[in-house]
Amino acid sequence: MVFCLRRRDGLPGLSLSIAFTLVWIGLIVVLPLTALVLRPWQDGGGVMLRALHDTRMYAALRVSFGCAALAAAIDVPLGLLLAWALVRARLPGRRAIDALIDLPFALPTAVTGITLATLYGPTGWIGALLARAGIRVAYTPAGIVVALMFVGLPFIVRAVEPVLRGLPPELEEAGLLLGASPVQNFRRVILPPLLPPLVAGFSLAFARCIGEYGSVIFIAGNQPFHSEIAPLLIVVRLQEYDYEGATAIALILLLSALVCMTGVAALRRRVSRGLVARGAA
């Protein structure tokens, strides 16, 4: 007689836990997103047509996506250098620096915005020095980039740091012993394994920066067609009781973010496949 034994899951109550998790995700993620997608169409397509012809919305989206992409791109080399210093260099106060990296995660965004506006304002410690050189940061798109760099930097560092810790230093020593220059050693030995986490960190920082609100509005100046971000325009539409317009802008922002994240994910998979193919060759 053959007994068919049911394979037991390693985690007790796994099926019930998965069912509860799916229901919870449906309530807090899928249901609100579905309502956001359906809400602009309840009063017909006129609301969406008006939103698509809103030049102020396009300007706000351009500021949000442009500043987010620039801030994330600048954070990539800075985050790589900082992760390298934490892993490979013996810096004094390394534990304090490591703890400060996670500060943007815990610090309220409004506090970040007020602090940056105070520092980079015309009379601030840094802003006054920059003003003497004719450089203005606060209340300009440059201030938005600075705020988003502060918010997005931890994503780069935390994505690269574990991969860098697992990279054997012997590989670098072998490359140098074989006659590679420091630049060649970095490009061919160190950089390839770090490309996937760098792309992942960039995507996370970019996604975080797109929806950033509190740390930006205090330093941006919020001038329409110049330094107004899309999340702020949604709040403006709500204050004007234009709920359909606010929901339409939120839907466009959501779809734009999903398209950008899908493209970044595809790029990450392509980079990973290229590295695997190169290693196999």
ABEGO torsion letter per residue (X at the ends): XBBBBBBBBABBGAAAAAAAAAAAAAAAAAAAAAAAAAAAAAAEAAAAAAAAABAAAAAAAAAAAAAAAAAAAAAAAAAAAAAAAAAABBBBGAAAAAAAAAAAAABBAAAAAAAAAAAABAABAAAAAAAAAGBBABGBAAAAAAAAAAAAAAAAAAAAAAAAAABBAAAAAAAAAAGBBAAAAAAAAAAAAAAAAAAAAAAAAAAAAAABAAAAAAAAGGBBGAABBAAAAAAAAAAAGBAAAAAAAAAAAAAAAAAAAAAAAAAAAAAAAAAAAAAAX
